[in-house]
Every structure is written in C-alpha cells, then in structure tokens.
Amino acid sequence: MKKLTFFLLVILLLEITISVDSQNLALLKFVLQWPPTYCIGLNSAAQPGRCREPILQHNLTLHGVWPADQRGISITCTAPPDPNWNQLFTTTVENQLMAFWPPLRENSQKRDLWKHEWREHGACGGTTPQVYFNTAIRINNMLQKGNLFNYLKTNGIIACDSLSFARKDIVAAIQKVFVVTPPPPRSPPLPPRSPPPRSPPPPPRSPPPPPLDVYLTCIPINRSHVYLKEVTLCTNLGGTSFISCPSQSAPASCSTGARIMLPHPKPQPSLSPPPPPPPPPRRFQEEIDVDGIYPKFEESWTKYIFNG
C-alpha cells in the first residue's frame, strides 16, 4: 500500500511539472482582499450572490497564493486529479487556514475556496497540495502584526465611508510589513580596566535598499474615488522571504490619482427566487359555488357561444 501511495505521488508531481514546464516560475503572489469590497462586487454581479454575515471589516483575508513568472503574470496550467482532501485537511490545518483564509460567500463550505484556489493556481506551482497550503500558512505567519489591516490602522488608514486616502500613503503603510523588528538591545559590557587601543572608524553605512513594490487593486465608485479591493505581496518561490512585485504587471485600477476608500459592509439585497410562471389560460369560464370550494362550469352552453 505504501509503494502504491508513493507511486501515485510521483505521478502527481510529474503531471504538475509537465503542465508548467513551458512557463518560468519565479515568485508567489500572496493576494489579500478587503471583504466589504468583495461583497459589494458579489452583490452587484451579473449573477449576484450574498456574503456570509457578519461581513468581516477588521481583517484582510486571503484570496489565494498564485505562482507567477518573472513579470508577475500568473501561471496557468491544467490541474491534476484532486488529492485526498480528508487526509490533507486535518483539524489542525483547517483551523490554521480558517484564521486568515475563510470563505466569504454565503452557503459556501469552508473547503470550497481552498479547493478552487489549488485547482486554479496552486497546481501550477510545481508542488504538492500539502506544500501549497503549508506555504500559505508560512507566508501569513511572516506578518508580524498578525493581519495586514493592523499595519494600515497603526498608520492612520482605517475603514470609513467618509474618509479616503492617497495611494502612496496606503503603500507606505503596507511596506512596513517588510521592516523586520530588531531584537531588544543587550546591556552594555563592563568597561575594561585599561583603555583599549583606538580602532579605525567604521565604514559609512550603505543606503537602505528601496522599499519592495506591492500591488493594489481597486474598483471605481465615481470619477474621484475608488474602493480598495485587493493587496498583493510577493515572495520567493519557497514563500520564505518577501520580494518586490514586478512593475510590468502592476494593476492600474488604483493608480489613476483617485482617492482610495476602505468601505464598511453594506446591506445585502435579498436573493428571492424568481416568480412562478403564470398559469395557462383556461378554455372555459368557471364559477365558484356558494360554499366557495368546488368550481363548476356554467351549465348553460349558450353562454359560451355568445361570449365567444
């Protein structure tokens, strides 16, 4: 049985590798979404849907982890057969994923989003499903403040229907993710009894590297304002360190000079079923008897003749 399982795993890896062989994997895109904006778009879609309530408004949740090439373009592929989901999604893994990757759509099972993202994107990364989901957990743990919204909030970027912000201010707040907090300073050593010889001055510090680029995606409200929809952070293929997102694929929807808003949740429309079709036309007139229960046809056949 173990040999069969190992053989199937090898076949799975070969299928994934062959399907992405013609594309150059270079990075991962960690795509986060603002739930109220997602729900506004879902409510007004051509086939509208509803979000689970209460709608999250203090967290950016994960949309997915998307393998991409050196230009930042997402890799496409044909997904291999599904793995054993029950074996993959243990209670521990499910609890970890639900903390930052919950389903937002109403009546959606908690595994549906994860399965979809694996089939559409994860399978294109040349790894196994277990590695894919563990990588998502690892990248999320690299956010020292727990959630990206905490970086925005501590820099004055809050959810509000009457406040808007410049793109550069939002990006600057997000880029604080990449600043590693130094460890606390150690106590200074005791001075030596005799003064040490003077050492040469240290070389001048090199300038800090430029901040890493991120992607912002927005949806328009009017000519001057947009809603923040998604924030994308980029990492190396192993998901162990952040890198700059390639400028070639930077979305333009937030770069128009419009002010960016993080909306609060909006009331959702009720999705009532379509009305039943009208009954077919009746060929004869009917009358209700005195008791109002049994219909009876007019006994006089002349009525139907003269009434056409």
C-alpha positions in Angstrom: 0.0 0.0 0.0 2.9 2.4 0.8 4.5 1.6 -2.5 1.2 2.4 -4.3 0.9 5.7 -2.5 4.5 6.7 -3.3 3.9 5.8 -7.0 0.8 7.9 -7.2 2.6 10.8 -5.6 5.4 10.6 -8.2 2.8 10.5 -11.0 1.1 13.6 -9.5 4.4 15.5 -9.3 5.2 14.6 -12.9 1.8 15.8 -14.1 2.2 19.1 -12.3 5.8 19.6 -13.6 5.0 18.8 -17.2 2.0 21.2 -17.1 4.1 24.2 -16.1 7.3 23.2 -17.9 6.7 25.8 -20.7 6.3 28.7 -18.1 9.1 30.0 -15.9 8.1 30.0 -12.3 9.7 33.0 -10.5 7.7 34.1 -7.5 4.5 33.7 -5.5 1.7 36.3 -5.2 0.0 36.4 -1.8 -3.3 38.1 -2.7 -5.3 39.6 0.1 -8.8 41.0 -0.2 -10.9 43.6 1.7 -14.1 41.6 2.5 -16.6 44.6 2.3 -15.4 45.4 -1.2 -15.6 41.8 -2.3 -19.2 41.6 -1.0 -20.2 44.8 -2.8 -19.0 43.3 -6.1 -20.6 40.0 -5.4 -24.0 41.6 -4.6 -23.9 43.6 -7.9 -22.6 40.8 -10.2 -24.4 39.6 -13.3 -25.3 36.5 -11.3 -25.5 38.2 -7.8 -24.6 36.3 -4.6 -24.5 37.1 -0.9 -21.7 37.1 1.6 -21.7 35.3 5.0 -22.8 37.7 7.8 -21.5 39.4 9.7 -19.1 40.6 7.0 -15.6 40.9 8.2 -14.4 44.5 8.5 -11.3 44.4 10.6 -9.2 41.9 8.5 -7.9 41.5 5.0 -8.5 37.8 4.2 -6.5 35.7 1.8 -7.9 35.3 -1.7 -5.2 32.9 -2.8 -1.5 32.2 -3.4 -0.7 32.5 -7.1 2.5 31.3 -8.7 3.8 33.8 -11.3 6.6 34.3 -13.8 9.3 36.9 -13.6 6.9 39.6 -15.0 4.4 38.9 -12.3 1.9 37.2 -14.6 0.1 34.3 -13.0 1.0 30.8 -14.3 -1.8 28.8 -16.0 -2.0 25.0 -16.2 -4.2 22.0 -16.3 -4.9 20.8 -12.8 -4.1 17.2 -11.9 -6.7 14.9 -10.3 -7.8 16.0 -6.8 -5.9 14.6 -3.8 -7.5 13.0 -0.8 -8.9 16.2 0.7 -9.9 14.5 4.0 -6.4 13.3 4.5 -5.0 16.7 3.6 -7.3 19.0 5.6 -6.7 17.8 9.2 -8.3 19.6 12.0 -5.1 21.5 12.7 -4.6 22.6 9.1 -8.3 23.7 8.8 -8.1 25.8 12.0 -4.9 27.5 10.7 -6.4 28.2 7.3 -9.7 29.5 8.7 -7.9 32.1 10.8 -6.8 34.1 7.6 -8.4 32.3 4.6 -12.1 31.9 5.4 -14.8 31.6 2.7 -16.8 34.8 2.3 -19.6 33.6 0.1 -22.9 32.6 1.7 -23.6 28.9 1.7 -20.0 28.1 0.7 -18.4 25.3 2.6 -15.1 26.1 4.2 -13.1 23.9 1.9 -14.6 25.1 -1.3 -12.4 28.2 -1.6 -9.2 26.2 -0.8 -10.0 23.5 -3.3 -10.8 26.1 -6.0 -7.5 28.0 -5.4 -5.5 24.8 -5.6 -7.1 23.8 -8.9 -6.8 27.2 -10.4 -3.4 28.4 -9.1 -1.7 26.1 -6.6 -1.4 23.2 -9.0 0.5 25.5 -11.3 3.4 25.9 -8.8 5.0 22.5 -9.3 4.4 21.4 -5.7 2.0 19.2 -3.9 -1.2 20.4 -2.2 0.3 19.9 1.2 3.3 22.1 0.3 1.0 24.7 -1.2 -1.2 25.2 1.9 1.7 25.0 4.3 3.4 27.8 2.2 0.2 29.9 2.6 0.4 29.4 6.4 4.1 30.2 6.4 3.7 33.5 4.5 0.8 34.6 6.7 3.0 34.0 9.8 5.6 36.4 8.3 3.2 39.3 9.1 4.5 40.2 12.5 1.3 42.2 13.4 -0.9 39.3 12.6 -3.0 40.9 9.8 -2.2 43.4 7.2 -5.1 45.6 8.3 -3.1 46.2 11.6 -0.3 47.8 9.5 -2.9 50.1 7.9 -4.7 51.0 11.1 -1.5 51.9 13.0 -0.6 54.3 10.2 -4.0 56.1 10.1 -5.6 54.1 7.3 -8.9 53.0 8.6 -12.2 51.6 7.3 -14.6 54.5 6.9 -17.3 55.6 4.5 -16.4 59.2 4.7 -12.5 59.1 4.7 -10.2 58.5 1.7 -6.5 58.1 1.3 -3.8 58.6 -1.2 -2.3 55.6 -2.8 1.2 56.4 -1.7 0.1 56.5 2.0 -1.5 53.1 1.8 1.5 51.6 0.1 3.9 53.2 2.6 1.9 51.6 5.5 1.9 48.2 3.8 5.6 48.4 3.2 6.2 48.4 6.9 5.5 44.6 6.7 9.0 44.2 5.2 10.7 46.1 8.1 12.0 43.4 10.5 11.7 44.5 14.1 15.2 44.3 15.6 15.8 42.3 18.8 15.9 44.3 22.1 19.4 45.8 22.8 21.7 43.9 25.1 23.1 45.5 28.2 26.4 47.2 27.5 29.5 45.3 28.6 31.6 46.5 31.6 34.4 48.9 30.6 37.8 47.3 30.7 40.4 48.4 33.3 42.8 49.8 30.7 41.6 51.7 27.7 41.8 49.6 24.5 43.6 50.9 21.5 41.6 53.1 19.3 40.1 51.2 16.4 39.6 52.7 13.0 36.2 54.3 12.4 33.6 52.0 10.9 32.9 52.4 7.2 30.0 54.5 6.2 26.7 52.7 6.1 25.3 51.8 2.7 22.0 53.4 1.9 19.0 51.2 2.7 17.5 49.2 -0.2 14.5 50.7 -1.9 11.2 49.6 -0.5 9.6 46.5 -2.0 6.8 47.1 -4.5 3.3 45.8 -3.8 0.1 45.6 -6.0 -3.1 47.4 -5.2 -6.4 46.6 -7.0 -9.5 48.9 -6.8 -13.0 49.2 -8.1 -14.3 52.6 -9.2 -17.0 54.4 -7.3 -17.0 57.7 -9.2 -14.5 59.9 -11.0 -12.6 60.8 -7.9 -12.9 57.8 -5.6 -12.3 54.1 -5.7 -12.7 51.2 -3.2 -9.7 49.1 -2.2 -10.3 45.5 -3.4 -7.0 43.6 -3.1 -3.5 44.0 -1.9 -0.8 41.6 -3.3 2.5 40.9 -1.6 5.2 38.9 -3.5 7.5 36.3 -2.1 10.2 33.9 -3.4 9.0 30.5 -4.7 9.6 28.9 -1.3 7.5 31.6 0.5 10.3 32.3 2.9 11.0 35.9 2.2 9.2 38.9 0.6 10.4 40.3 -2.7 9.4 43.2 -4.9 6.4 42.6 -7.1 7.4 43.1 -10.8 6.3 46.5 -12.1 5.3 45.0 -15.5 2.1 43.6 -14.1 1.2 46.3 -11.6 -2.6 46.9 -11.8 -3.6 50.4 -12.9 -7.0 50.5 -11.2 -5.6 52.3 -8.1 -3.1 54.4 -9.9 -5.4 56.9 -11.6 -4.9 59.6 -8.9 -8.3 58.8 -7.4 -8.7 58.7 -3.6 -8.9 55.2 -2.1 -11.5 54.2 0.5 -11.9 51.1 2.6 -15.7 50.8 2.8 -17.8 49.4 5.7 -20.1 46.5 4.9 -23.2 47.5 3.0 -26.7 46.0 3.4 -27.1 43.0 1.2 -30.1 42.5 -1.2 -32.3 39.5 -0.6 -32.0 37.0 -3.4 -35.6 35.9 -3.7 -36.4 33.1 -6.1 -37.9 34.0 -9.5 -41.7 34.3 -9.6 -43.5 31.2 -10.8 -44.7 31.2 -14.4 -48.3 32.4 -14.9 -50.9 29.6 -15.2 -52.0 28.6 -18.7 -55.2 30.4 -19.9 -58.4 28.5 -19.1 -60.6 27.5 -22.0 -63.9 27.9 -20.2 -65.2 30.3 -17.7 -65.5 28.9 -14.2 -67.7 30.0 -11.3 -67.4 29.2 -7.6 -70.3 27.6 -5.9 -72.0 29.0 -2.9 -69.6 27.2 -0.5 -66.6 28.7 -2.3 -65.0 25.3 -2.6 -65.8 23.4 -5.7 -65.6 25.1 -9.1 -68.4 24.3 -11.5 -68.9 25.1 -15.2 -71.7 27.3 -16.3 -74.5 24.9 -17.1 -75.9 27.0 -19.9 -73.9 26.1 -23.1 -75.4 29.2 -24.8 -73.2 31.4 -22.5 -70.0 30.0 -24.1 -71.5 30.5 -27.6 -72.4 34.2 -27.1 -69.3 35.0 -25.1 -67.1 33.8 -27.9 
